[in-house]
Structures are given as structure tokens and as C-alpha cells.
Amino acid sequence: MAAAESFMKLLHDAHASNSTLEQRIASLESQLQGLLRWQQSSGASKKKAQAASKGTKDFASSKGVVEKEPIVTVKQIVLTPPATPGFVTPPLIEEETPAVAVTQVIEQLEEPETDSTQTAYRILDVIQKYGQHLEGEAKTESSTPWAGRAMFAPKVENFVLSKRPIQLILPSFPWKSINRIDKVTGPLPDFGEELALARLDNLCRDIAEVYEFGAEVTIATDGLVFNDIVGITDDDTWDYSAALMELADKRGFHGIKLLRVMDLLGYTNGEPLTKERYLETVDDCRKELAAQFGNADEAVAQMIKEDPDTLLTYRGFIRFLETDLKYSPIIKKGISGTQYRKAVKEVAKGMMNRAESFTKIIQAKCPDYVRLSIHPSSGAVKLSIPLIPQISGSFPKSPWHCSIAVGVDGSYTTVHSKDVRESHVPVLRDGRPYFFREKSELYDWCEEHVDIEHLYPSGLLVRPKNDLAQYQRLDGTDLEKLSQLAALQPSVTVQGFSNVANDKILPRASESA
């Protein structure tokens, strides 16, 4: 209790020293107030408190979830506050947000003797496994405990007490970048979105292993918030989100839902939205969003001038737009370099205003949800979740701003398409580019007869394409390729060939030794 109250005092001191942080910290204070009330209403075990003072004891469940005896620690961490009051960097920016160092007391509470709290802790263990955060002044990525865990504990426990699925929300998946020459495969979701959806669905499934009512991830798509000012059509924006949910349904990702601005504003009343209705209401939604939650342009300009974080975010928009807007119809052909840079800055200011309004409406309409983010952060007020984890350990590019490069070792790397055109070949699905595969003779199969499918989170599925699967055989060359792929990939599964046992998994050679 004393630790959390000390943290509250530190936050009030921050108000006095820097007024620009006041509104941004308000939501954090509100959550801490809820935490204090939760502490007061929960019974604590003295025996477990004594055990906790001796350290942390880890043990792994059968599902691999690590549970910890709670401890009390004091450490220096980094808060990454939004760039404006309530602002969260939108998924258009692919770079880290600036950090502000704040000394905090992180209190991992004594575990009360209640089933609901113990269940909430197990759920938070699962959620925390999916996070990746920053710490220290250098903003290095770290696997340290989730700083915002204690703040979300009361919210998760409330869902447990009411026997409802845990609700998580992720602002993301707007549309594919308009730079379809250098960055992405095209206007529709591809293998990047498929991997990202699979990871979010897997999060829901893992939660269901420890909580019978499971979880749901709501994708709050911000496509209509920005598309008109960067030159992407309303039709393309709708088509992207519709194809995204088609993909989720086809793959059986039933824990994922989609929320649009018109849903948040009450235009749909819970009814399914058609494309015609979407196109009819999209302009009205933008106007209403700005009227209810937007800031005046002068206010945004003032924040850029006075707040270093806002200035850095604004510059990040400019860097992204300087690349993408050269392919946008909103930029006149033949304008000078000076005119182009001026146009880019105006669009960046407009995007910042709209991003803030979208964040505000989510906070107003979904206050009890566990907040996820696709951007690196300290994790103090949200869980930063890499949608496509990278072997390098770095935070990945957003799938709508990149293409996927598949290595001969089975790795998935988020790249710009222009960077792999020489080393990789495009792989088609439904007649359109879906990802890029590393050039290798091990991937050279007869495409008319053999299908190679890359799986989540890794591995290969090799099977015939035609209806005569049971009569097909793999020759000696094909079997040798399978053997070599199995030595490189996490696993290779073979189905449908008469001379190879169905569902035979060929593990990596070093694992079978």
C-alpha cells in the first residue's frame, strides 16, 4: 500500500514540474486509485508475505506458464507517456516512441487468499509472456517483468468475478501502406497479417487454458481515421478490413473481433456493417470523431512547440510520410522539393490530431479493456506485443507496413519488399503475391503437384495439390530435400504421399539426436 501511495505522490510531483504531462498521467493515476481500492478490499496472507520477502520462486505449469511468488521491488524504469494527452502513437509509425525517465515503486502485491485473484494472476502470467518492453535511458528491449501488470490486475479480476471472457483491445490494422512499390505486396492482407492474427488468437487460446471463459482480442481498426489524408481510398480501407476478418474466419481465429469508428460512435447498434453502409457513413464518422474528441490545429501546433515528446512523434510522421506520399494522389505532380516538404508537414499535423481523437474515443468507450500496443514501450500503461517476433529479438515492423521474408531456416522476417527482390522470390496465393521466400534449391518443387505451406509459429507442411494425393509418391530427390529442410527448420510435416507416413514430423537433426 505504502509503495503505491508513494508512486501517487511522485506522479503529483511530476505535475508540478511539468504541466504538459498532467493529462497524460491522469489515466495512470486513475488506474492506481483502483489498485489502492483493490488492495484495501483484498485479504492478504502473512505467511505468503514472509515467503515473498525471501525472494521469488518460479515454477512452470504443464502449459509452460511461469508463476511467481510476489515480491516488492524498487527500481528505476522508463515510462513512455503518450505524445499528447491520451495520445498513443498510431500503427503508421514504425519507430520507437521517446521515453521519459521516472523513478517508480513497482509493487507486486501480496497474493490474497481468493480464487478470483489467483486466477487473475495466472491470466496475467499468460499475457505477460507475449509482451516485449523497453527499459533504461537507452530504450533497450528487455524481458524484465511487465511494469503495468499490477495496474491491470483489478481489471482482469473484475472479468473473472463476472465470469466473462477477458477483453483485450489493440488499435491496429488500418490498411496496407500506399507504398506498394517499395514496402508491401499489395492492398490486401498477406502472410504478415496471417501470422499476426495467429499470434493474437494463440494468446486467447493460452488464456483459455488457465481460465474457462477465455479471452477476446478486439482489433480497433483506425483505417478511416487516416486514409483520406494519406491518399488511400475508402474502398481500399474497407476491402482491407473485410479481407482481414475473412482471413481470421478461414483460419479459425474465433477469439478476434473487429471494431470500427462507426461501432464506437453507435452508428451500427451492434448490427453487421455492410460496405454500402460503411461508405455512406465514413465522412460523418470522421466529422463526429473530430467534433467530440479532436483538438484545434492551434493546440496541436502548440504541443509540437512545447512538448519534446510530441515534437519527436511529429518528426517520426514526417519521415514516414516523406517515403509514402511520393506515391500518393494527394501530392501534386511536378511540385518543388520545398513544396513537397511543406505538404508532408501539413499531413503529419493532421494525422497527429486524428490519432489523438481515436485514442480518446477508445479510452471513453472501452475503459475496462486490457490495452495492447504494436509499438515498443516501457509497458507501464499498456502491453507492447510484437505481432511477428523476430529471431534478432528486435521489435518487428507492422505487417501493414512491410512484407514477410521466409528464410530457408524457416525464419519469418519483416522487411520492405525492395530489400529482398534479389535474394527472394515472391510466392503467390489466390493469384497475388503473399510473401517472399529465400532462393534455395530446397524449395524447388513441382508447384503444380506439391504445396509447401509455412505454419505459425514455425515449420513446414508439405502435401500434394491435386485430388490424386493417395497415388502420389515422393522420389529420392524430393525425400533428400525433405531431409535437408528438416535439418534446418523447426519441423517438417508431410501429408498425402503414398510412400511417406501421414503426419510424419521430421524434427531438426540436432533435436532428434
Secondary structure, 3 states (H helix, E strand, C coil): CHHHHHHHHHHHHHHHHCHHHHHHHHHHHHHHHHHHHHHHHCCECHHHHHHHHCCCCEEECCCCCEEECCCEEEEEEEECCCCCCCCCCCCCCCCCCCCEEEEEEEECCCCECCHHHHHHHHHHHHHHHCCCEEECCCCEEECCCCCCHHHHHHHHHHHHHCCCCEEEEEEECCCCCCCCCCCCCCCCCCHHHHHHHHHHHHHHHHHHHHCCCCEEEEEEECHHHHHHHHCCCHHHHHHHHHHHHHHHHHCCCCCEEEECHHHHCCCCCCCCCCHHHHHHHHHHHHHHHHHHHCCCHHHHHHHHHHCHHHHHHHHHHHHHHHHHHHHCCCCCCCCCHHHHHHHHHHHHHHHHHHHHHHHHHHHHHCCCCEEEECCCCCCCCCEECCCCCCCCCCCCCCHHHCEEEECCCCCEEEECHHHCCCCEEEEEECCEEEEEEECCHHHCCCCCCEEEEECCCCCEEEEECCCCHHHCCCCHHHHHHHHHHHHHCCEEEECCCCCCCCCEEEECHHHHC
